[in-house]
Amino acid sequence: MHLLPERDVSKILRTMNTEQGQQFLKALTDSLSTYTAEQSTADSEKLLHQPLRSHITTKDKNTTLIMPSSDTTNVGVKMVTLPAWGTPVGVINIFDASGRLIGLVDASEVTAFRTALAAISVFLLCGHIKRKNIVVFGGGRQVEWHIRLALLLLPPGEIESFTVINRSRKRLDDLEKNVISQLKESYPGVSYKLIAKEDTPDYDSVLKAAVSQSDAIFGCTPSTEPLFPYSYLQPEKQRVISLIGSYKPNMKEIDTETLLSGGGKVFVDTKKACLEESGELIDAKMTEDDLIEIGELFNSSHKPDLSKYPNVVFKCVGMGIMDLVMGRTLLEVASQTGLGIIMDW
């Protein structure tokens, strides 16, 4: 059995080059494409099996998510706990087809990485939209990975600036110290502006200016109220709006008018889970007919034309199959580079 602790997961992901990034991207998009293509396939004939995740919330308000999946070759079960206070922790259990446990991969880094990768996979397909000015809401790992992957996978020189907006200053200071300072050296042509709501007296006007000038907005917060009003958008300007932070019906990062600004259509990772878990979609009373799974974008036979949508709006709640294929790819890379711990089981 191969154990891959957080330090080794982090080393693999933070030192990968563009070619390796494309390897992870292909593994993810292939799985999403297959998932969508098999929606009308009988369960007994499917390659991918993706039940809805379940959760346990304790008296102390600690929530544990259980996310099973299978792609026939392997079975994966991710368990991650979102504590009332502190950083999420978890593990991806990977089994072979016979049920033998072959790997344990720390899930803390993978969760943020794979969700950001899904958002960037959509962003990469929006060549009709300028991708100069990017606004990211939040201050944690999800923000870091949206920035890292955008810089790694988009053509050099396209991105000119990132504006990161968060409630508190401390997380932004940590982001600047631990992430952005290094990225400034690697990508000297990109500028960064970090805005904290708590210490910005004219916050509303600063927020409006940032949102109105954005080419892409990435929401990475578990907010229970919209991060900005629809009126802050320029209606004539096309942009990508990606939402990955909210994962419960009471959470929402944008209002209904902003959600519907993509011509009433929203791209999602999975229709069923998003309709169950996304507060934005529930508030807007959306149905499966209003949603397009991004797996269709990676199916060469009938790709939707993204240029026809006023905005490209993407909502992702995450699926176990994403963790399975990312965990398996990490184990493959770890085996090639000698990382991790091999032990008998």
N, C-alpha and C positions, 0 to 999 in steps of 0.2 A: 504494500500500500504506500502511496505517495502523499506525504503531508506537505502542504504549502502554506506556511504561516504568513502573516501580514507583511513582514519585512521583505520576504522574497517576492510576494505578489507586487508590492510597491516597487521593488527594484526592476522587475520585468517591465512593468507598465511605464515607469518614469524614465527608463533609459531606451525605450523602443524608438526605432527610426520610422520613417514614413512607410517603408515596405512592410515592416512588421505591423504597423497600424492598419494597413490595408488588409493584412491577414486576419486580424480581429474583426475588421469591418465586414469582410466577406463571410466569415463564419456567422456573424449576426444576421446579415441581410439574407443569406441563404436560408437560415432557419425561419425568419419572418415570412419569406416568400412561400416556403413549403407550408407553414402554418395556415396562411390565407388560402392557398390553392386547395387545401384539403378540407375546407369548411363543409363541403357537400359530400365528402367521402364517408362511407360507413365506418364506424369506429373500429371495426374488426380489420379494416384495410388501411387505416391511417398509419403513417410513419411517425407523426408527432401526436402526442397526447398531452393536453394542457388543461387540467382541471382548474377551476377557480381557486385562488388561495384562501386559506382559512386563517383565523387569528384568535389569539387568547389575550384578553386584557385583565390584568390582575387587580386586586383591590387597591394596590399602590399605583395604579395607572401605568404600569409597564405593559407594553403591547408586543407580543411575539407573533410574527407572521410565518406561516408554513406554506411553502410553495413547491409542490411536486411537479415533475414533468418527465417526459420520455421522448427520445427520438429513435426508438427501437434499438439502436446500437448501445445506448446508455440510458440509465435512469438517474435523475437528479432530484434531490430534496434540499432546498435551501431553508434554513431556519435563521431568522434574524430578529433580534429584540430591539425595540425602540423604547429605551427607558424614559421615564418621566423627566429625568434630568441626566444629561450626559450624552455620550456618543453611541450610535447604534453599533451593535456587535452581532456577529453571526458566522455561520459556516455553510459551505455548499458540500453536501455529501454526494459523491459520484459513484455509481454502481455499474458493473457490466451487465450484459443482457441476462445473465443467469442469476443476478442478485448479489454478486460478490462485490464488496466494498473495495474500490481501487484507488480512491483519492478523497482527501479532505482539503478543501481550499478555503482560506479565510475569506469571509464575504464582505468585510467592511469596505475594502477598496473596490471590489468587483461591483458592488451594488451601484456606487456612484459612477464608475467607469462605464458600465454597460448601458445605463440609462442615458448618460450624456452621449454615448456613441450612437444610440438610437436617434436622438435629437439631431446630432450632426449629420447622420446619414440622410435625413430629409433636407437639411441645409445644403448639403453638397449637390443635391439635385436641382436647386433653385438658382441656376445660372442666369436666369432672366432678371433676378433681383440683385441690386447692388449689395455688396457685402462688406462695406467699409466701416460702418459704425454699429457696434454691437452693445446692447444693454443687457446686463445680467442681474437678476434680483436674487439676493442671498449672500452668504458669506462662508459656506462650508465646502466640503469636498465636491459636491455637485458643481458648484461654481468653478472650482479649480479645473475639473475635468472638461467642462464645456469650453473653457478658455484653451486648455492644453490641446484638446482634440481639434478645435477649430483651426488653431495655428499649425498643427501637424498635418492635417489632411486637406485643407483648402490650398489652392495654388498660392505660392509665395507672393506677397505684396498686395493681395486683395484686401486684407483687413488692415485698417488704419488705426482704429481705436476701440477700446473696451471701456464702458462705464459700468462699474459695479455698485449696486445700490442695496444697502442693508439697514436694518433698524439701528443696530449698535455699532459703535466705532471699533470696539476691541476685536471683533472677528475680522474686520477689514484690515486692522493693523497686523494681525496674524497672517492674513492672506498676503499682504504686502511683503512681510518679512520672509515668509517661508516659500512663497510661490512666485509672486510677481517680480521680485528683485532678480530672480534667476532668469525668468522669461524675458526681462528687459535686455539681458545680455545676449540671449539666444536670438531674439527677434527685435533688434534695435530700432526698426522702423515703426513699431507699434507703440501707441501711447495709452496710458491708463488713468482713469479718474475714479476715485473711490469716494462715494457719497454716503454718509451716515445720517439717517433721519434725526437721531437724537441730538446732533450738534450742528445741524444746518438750519439757521433761522428762517431762510426763505426757501424751505424745502419744496413746497408745492410748485413754485416757479422753476426751480432747478429740475425737479422731476419732470415737469411738463416739457421743458426744453430738451431733456435727454430722450424722452419717449418720442417726441415729435420728430426728432432728427434720426431716429434709429432705423437701421435696415433690418435688424433682427432683434427680437426680445426673447430672452430665455428666463422663464420663471422657475426658480429652484427653491421655493419656500413652502412650508406647510401652513400657509396663510389661511385664515378663515374669512377674510374680506378682500375685495379686489385691491391689487397693488397700485392701480392707477385707473382713472375713468376713461371711457371710450373717447371722450371729447379731447383727450390729449394726443390722439393719433391724427395724422394728416390723412384724410380719407382718400386723397388722390395718390398717395404713396404706397406702393406695394412693399410688403415686408413679411418676414417669417415670425410667427409668434408661437413659441414652444413652451409647453407647461408640463413640468415633471414633478413639481413639489407636492401638490395635494394628492392624497391617497385615501381620503375618507369623505363620505357624503357631506359632512359639515365644512369641508375645506374648499376654498376656491381662490385662485390667483387673479382672475379677471372677471369682469361683469359679462352678462349675457350678450350685450350689444357688441362687445369686443370679440366674444366667442363666435358670433355669427358674422363677423366682418370678412370671413372667407367665402362669402356668397352663400352662407347657410350650411356649408360643408366643413367637417372637421376630420382631419387625418388622425388615426389612432393606432396604437400597437395592437390592441385587441378590442373588438366591439363589446363583447360580453362583459369583460372586467371593467372597462371604462364606464359603461352604463350602470354598473353596480356600485362603483367606487368613486367616480369623479363628481365632486360637488358642482363643478361648472356645467357639466352635461345634464345632471339631474335638475338643476335650477332652470335650465333652458328647455327642459322637457324634450330632449332630443331622443330620437329612435335610431335603430340600426340603419334605416334608410338614409339618415343624415350623416352617417359616418363612412369613412373609407380607410380600410386597414393599409398601413404603409407597406405591407407585404406585396400589395399590388404594384407598388412603385419599382419593385425589383424583379417583376415578372415581365420579361421582354416581349411577351405576346400581346399584352394590352395595358400599357402604362398610361395612367391618367396624365393629362396635359396640365402641369402645374401653372403654366403661364396664364391660364384662363381664370384663375382665382384672384379676387382683389387682394386678399392676404392668404398666405399658406399657414393655417392654424393647425398645430399638432398637439395632441394630448397623449401622454404616456403614463400608465400606472405600473408598468413592469410585469414581466411574465417569468415563470420559472424556467422556461426553455431558454431564455436569454442568459440566465445564470449557468445553466447546464453547458451551453456551447462555449461561453466565455471561460468557465472553469476547466473544461476539457482542453481548450486551446492553451490556457495557462500551464496545465500539466504537460502538454506536448513541448512547450517552450522550455519549461523547467527541466524536463528530461534531457533536452539538447544542451542545456547550459550548466547542468549539474547543480541546480538549485533545489531546495526543499530537503525533506528527510524521507528516506526509504526505510520501511519497517515491515516486519512480518505481521500478518493479521489472521 
